């Protein structure tokens, strides 16, 4: 759709969707570049996905982001998938290739960008991944592709850990929490510690060793108990904002062909999170 002001539309779908940070991040990116577009939310459960994709085609939206619960449901309505989205069976970004709609999954590349910033570039690291859900699977696939030497997956449910190992069988294996102290980097890809999640005490999650890097994919609160404990132990830490911005930056580049203005996008995310904290309510 071209809006009344002539701008193209970009949309994030999901349910719930009201607390998505994507509008703050992408509208900051549009404002910082000469991309004449505006980013809005649209509440859509899985039953609504077909209608949403029909609107995207009819109105030639600039692009679409996809969040829970639609990441799998959207696949059937697209013309093609990137190899990453096909391996993961989940799409968080839809872009145009000519007249075809293509589904991608930018979480892993976003994580890799964030990890590169954290560790100073070299990704030939030994990594521990806590969790084996969608974020963990994207992380395993992308970190393996980026040159990780070893990936140890620690998860409550062993079958899901084994399924994640199958994404990178040459270097990944199922492991125990007490192994993580010897690794270079530990990524928490569980929601334990997230605001509003009754997931049990986050400090029960195993910690990285002193001198290691720790990244918690949670960004609300800005520092979970797990991340604080890792920092107090001497780890160099980052929360989930850099990955959130990283995955949005990759999506922005797919839609526009313009290098993403990452600083402006980060400022947009941080400003929105700060405003929510000031209002005393959590976002997602
Ligand atoms: P998901 O698919 O539901 O997977 C959650 C994983 O965490 C599962 O492996 C689950 O274990 C495990 N888990 C849940 N609660 C736990 C607890 N209390 N203790 C230990 N393990 C627990 O979720 P997801 O989509 O991967 O998201 C995971 C987290 O990453 C969420 O906090 C999400 O907000 C965050 N995330 C952040 C970004 C970003 O850009 N920063 C992007 C994506 C996701 P079982 O397999 O045993 O159930």
Boltz pocket constraint, residues with backbone or C-beta under 6 A from the ligand:
constraints:
  - pocket:
      binder: B
      contacts: [[A, 107], [A, 130], [A, 131], [A, 132], [A, 133], [A, 134], [A, 135], [A, 136], [A, 155], [A, 156], [A, 157], [A, 160], [A, 188], [A, 189], [A, 190], [A, 191], [A, 192], [A, 194], [A, 198], [A, 199], [A, 200], [A, 216], [A, 217], [A, 218], [A, 219], [A, 240], [A, 241], [A, 243], [A, 244], [A, 245], [A, 247]]
      max_distance: 6.0
